[in-house]
């Protein structure tokens, strides 16, 4: 779930009615920084550069944190809250609650590394409520911005920099990122023998492997649609370029008309017509008509040339996009085939050796992995001391 954020509640500077004070010492406080100090560290340099460029004092930003607090587009920080199960199956005081604590702890240890554009300043794992859960508060920022501060607050651009590009209304950067973090949490859960039940859907329970395969198929379908659109655009642009190439034929035909059509020829002067009358009645109207034709030809020529150059640039961009999408599609198709093969092998093992024996082997493997992780953490703690 996503919250508006209450850092004081998370750090237990004040306690709500649902908090058991006798268990507060079991909480884990990963960090509890001052958000204003975080803003100074992230944005002061960019703020100074921005203000130095301003010639009008009313355009200078005195306090960037205050500006974002009053912004209608951005929030000063965001908070996510993650929980495994509920009080019935993962109660904080139960053995499963301790397991949930281990999973959430391992998940958080990799959060900042996975999300370099989301500066975490407050993170707390709570064991003094009904179910273990973790609050993570972060400031999303982007660098190299061409508008406003070079480094500025932007959730959309921060997630885009991490590879989450918005698509449809239901497939925003935020939704893609949330799904990715759920998958990260599910991967840790799987190592501890906990499966992810996808509630709120009309599908049967999926294993993590099957779910990943299904998600890959959705991605491939979406990429196929994008690829088809790009191909259609590519053909359309090529047709337009061909039309401009055919424009040379129109110029040639116009040239022949001016050369041969009677309306563009200067007739012989009638008998008894003075030179002055000849000039005014015949020569000057023809010259005026020819000038109009020449102006129109030049106008159309330069406009066509400009459009032609623009289309060539667009054509090149579409070609590169097309190539990129094709490579991504091929990669995802390969990954999906591997997932299908792994899934078939997994089902075959269960069929041949029996589900119980496979479950026992998996349990042994998980216990060995947990033992190695504990030993690694113990060594790291020893070295830090």
N, C-alpha and C positions, 0 to 999 in steps of 0.2 A: 504494500500500500504506500501511498505518497501522502505526506503530511505537510502542513504549513510550517511546522517546526516550533519547538519550544525548548530552547537550549537550557533554560533554568530548570525545567521539569526533567530533562534528560540527565542533567548533572546532579539532580536531587537537591538543588538549592531550596526548592520547596517540594513537598510530597503530596501527591493526590491521595484520595481516600482509598484507592485500590492498591496502594503500595504497602507491603509488609516491612516495616522498619527493621525487624529482627533479621531480615535476609538481605538488607541493602549492602552489607559488607561482601556479599557474593557477587555483586555486579562487577563488570570489567569496564574501566574508564580508559579508553585508548588515547583520547586526546580531548582537550576542552579549551581551545584557544579563544582569544578575543577577536571577534569578527572585524572590528575596526582596525586592529593591528594587521590582520590578514589583508585587508583592503590597502593599507599603506604599503605593505610589502609587494603586493601584486601590481598596484596601479599608480603609485606615486611618480615613478619615472615617466610613464606615458602621460600622466596628467600634466607634469611640468612642460613636456614637449608641446602638448596641445595648447596650454595657456600661453606659452612663449610666442606661438604663431598668431595669436589673436590680437587684432589691432583695436578692438572695442572691448572695454572692460566688462560690459554686460554679457559678453559671450564667454567669459572665463568661468571656469568651474571652481568654486571655492572648496567644496568638500564632495568628493565623488561618492562616498558612501551615502551621504544625505540625498544626493541627486538620485541614486538608484532606489533609495527608500521611497521617494516620491514619484518614481517612474510608473507609468501605466503599462509599459511593455515588459519590464524585467523585474524580478524579485531580488532582494539583496542576497538571499541564499535559498537553497532547496534542501528538503529532507526526505529521505526514504526510510521506511520501516519494514524490516523483514522478519518473518516469523515462520516457524515450521510447525505444522499441525495446530492443535488447539489444547485447551486445558484437560480435555478428556483423554487424549492420546499422547500428549507431550507436556504434561503438567510440570511446572518448574521444580517441584519438590520430589518428583519421581525419578527413577533411573533413566527413563527416556528423556526427561528434561535435561539431565546432564549430557546425554548424547546430543541433544539439540544445541546445547551450549558449545560443545566441541565443533559441531558443523558450522555454526554461525561464526565462531572464532576463526576457523580456517578460511572461511569465505572472506571475511573482512581483511585478513592478512594480505590478500592479493588485490584488494579493491583499488587502492591508490595507483598501483603499478598499471592496472588495466585502464584506469581513467585519469591520464595525466592532465586533462583539461578541466577536471573537477577537483578543486582544491579542498580537501577535507580539513575542517577545523574543529569539528566536534563529533565524537563517536562513542557510543555507550551501549554495552550489552547488559540488559536488565534481567536479573534473576529474582527480583523481589516483587514481581507481579504474578498473575496466574500462569502465564506461559512465557518461556524465554523468547526474547526478541531483541533486535538491535536497531538503534537509531543512528543514521549517518547523515550529517549535515555538511554541505559543500557549497562552494562558490564556483559557478561555471564561468570560464573566461576563454576568450579567443585572442590570438596575437596576429600582428601583421594586418590589422584592419585599415582599410582605406577611408573609412568614415568615422569621424569622432576620434576617440583615443585609439592609439595603435593597439594597446592592450586594454580590453574592455569586457564588461559583463555581457554574456550572451549564451543562453542555454542552447539555442538552436545551432549557433556556429561552433560552440564547444563540442557538441555531439557530432556535428558534421566533420570536424577535424579528427575525430576518432573513428570515422568511417561510416557513420549512420546518416544517410542522406534520405530526406523525406520523400515519400511517394504519394499515395492517396491520403484522404483525410483520416482513415483508420490506420495508416502506415506511416505515421510521422516519425521524426528523429527520436522523439521521446519514447514512443511505443516500441520502436526497434531496439532502443537501448535497454528498456525495461525487460523485454523478452530475452535479450542477450544476458543480462544479469541473472534472470531467473534460471537460465540454462547453466550459468556458472555455479549458482547455488545447488542446482540439481545434480551437477557433476560431483560436487563435494558430498552431497547426500548419498549418492550412489556408492561412493567409496566406503561409506559407513553402513551400507546395507539398507538405506531408506529410499523407496521409490517415490517418484513424483506423480501424484494423482491429479490429473488436469480437471479440476472442477469448473463448473460454469459452462461446460461444453456438452454436446449431445453425442460425444464419441466414447467408445469404450476406453478403459484405462490403457495407456500406452507406456511401454518401457522407454527409458531415455533414448536407447538406440533407435527404436521405431519412431519416436517423436522427431529425432534429428533427421531421419530419413524423410519423414513426411514434410518437415519444414524445408528440406532441400528441394523436394518436388515442387513446393509452392514457389520457392525462389526461381527454379528453372522455368516454371510456367510464366512467372512475371517477366523474366528476362527474355523469354521467347516472344512475349507480346511487345516488349520494348524493341527487340530486334526487328520484328515485323514492321513496327512503326517507322524505325530508322530506315529500313529498306524502302518503304513507300516514299519517305521524304527524299531519299537519295534518288529514286527514279524520277520523282517530280522535278527536282532541281536539274537533273540531267536533261529532261525534256525541255525545261525553260532555257537552258544553255543552248540546246539544239535550235530552239526558236530564234534566239539571238544570232546564231550562226547563219540561219536562213535569211536573216535581215539583210545580208549582203546582196541577196538576189533582188530584194525590193529596191535597193539603191541602184543596182544595175538597170532595172526596168525603168526607174525614174530618169536615169541618164539617157536612155534610149528615147523616152518620151520627149525630153527637152531637145534632143537632137532632131527628132523627126516630126512630132506633132505640130500641126499648123498653128495652134494657139500660142506656141512658144517661138514661132518664126516671125521675123520682121518682113512685112510685105513690101512690094515695090510701091513707091509713091504714086498716087493717081495723077492723071494729067492736070496741069494748071494748079497743083497744090504747092503752096510756098513751103520753104524749108522750115520755117517757124511752126506752121500748122502741122507739118509732118512730124516734127519733134514732139509737139504737145499732144497730138491726137493718137499717134501710133508708137513712137519710140519710148516716150516716158512711161505710158501704161505698161508696156511690155517689160521695161526695166524694173518697174515696181513689182510686177508679178514675179519676175525672176528672183528679185531680192527676197520676197516673201518665201518662195520655195527654198532658197538657200538657207535662210534663217531657220526654217522648220527642219531642214535636213541636218543642220549643225546641232540644233537642240535635241533632236531624236538620237543623233549619233552619240553625243556626250552622255545623254541619259542612258542609252543602251550600254555604252562602255562602262559607266559607273555600276549599273545593275549587273553587268557581266562579271566585273571584278568581285563585287559582293557575293554573287552566286558561286563563283569559284572558291572563295574563302569558305563559304557555308558548305560547299560540296566537300572540301577537304576535311572540315571538322566532322561532318556526318560520316565520312569514310573512316576516320580514326575512331569515332564513337562506335561505329559498326564493328570494326576490328576488335576493339576492346571488349564489347559485349559478347562477341563470338568466343573470345578466349575465356572470359568469365564463365560463360555458359558451358563451354567444354570442360572447364575445371570442376564446376558444380556437378555436371553429369558424371564425371569420373568419381567424385566423392560419393555421389549417390549410389553408383554401382558398387563401390567398396562397402558402403553401409548395407546394401542389399545382401552382398556376399557374406558379410559378418553375421547378419541376422539369420541367413539360411544355415550357416555353420553352427550358430548358437542353438537354433531349433533342432538341428540334426543331432548335436551332442545330447540334448535333453531326451530326444527320442531313443537314441541308441543306449545311453548309459542310465537314463532315468533322471527325472527332475530332482529327486532327493539327493542322489549322488553328486549331481552338478551343483546343487545348492550348498552341499557340504564343502565341495572344492572351492567354491566362491567365498564361502565364509572363512576357510583357511587362508585364502589369498588376501582377503581383507584384513584379517588379524595380523598377518605378516606385514602388510603395508602399514597398518596402524603402529605396529611395533617399530618398524623402521623410522616412521615419522616421529614417534616419541623419542627414539634414540637420537635422531637428528636434532630435535628441539633441545634435548638435554645437553648435547655437545655444544650447540650454539650458546645456550645459557652459561655453560661452563667457560667458554672462551670470552664471553662478554664480561664475566666476573674477573 
